[in-house]
Amino acid sequence: MTEPETEPTNAIDVIVVGTDGSSDAQAAVAFVAGFARQLGCRVLLAHAVGLLENIDPDGATGPAPSMRELAETLIDTDWAEPLRKAGVDFETVVEDGPPVLVLPRLAAAHRAGLIAVASHGRGQASVLPLGSTAHGLVQSSETPVVVIPVRG
């Protein structure tokens, strides 16, 4: 019997966490902050600039600079605060596209071992067990996904 050249590892070195700044998303960021501190891993805090943020009231399409700039400011300040408080190594990124495509792409690019999201994001009713982003990620992501449930 031949021994494997390297032992398989289940270590998680990077976690991608998606946020839209909602209270539920921020609860997911806080959960990931504590989890990452325990594991000693790095966090990539990500926001996907989605369709509604890409609609210009004057009819032009593409990322609306003011919305993107606001997201870039918020992700670096308020939205990252739980990670900063936990003292974990993190970086932030704002990418164009739907989160169900952006988050797995970022996970692959950063070799993340886990994607984390809230069960529901901004503007999603919690009548269903999962919002569209969480549901889409669970259905399609090749990277394992943890969904943090909405409380209340």
Secondary structure, 3 states (H helix, E strand, C coil): CCCCCCCCCCCCCEEEEECCCCHHHHHHHHHHHHHHHHHCCEEEEEEEECHHHHECCCCCECCCHHHHHHHHHHHHCHHHHHHHHHCCCEEEEEEECCHHHHHHHHHHHCCCCEEEEECCCCCCCCCCCCCHHHHHHHHHCCCCEEEECCCC
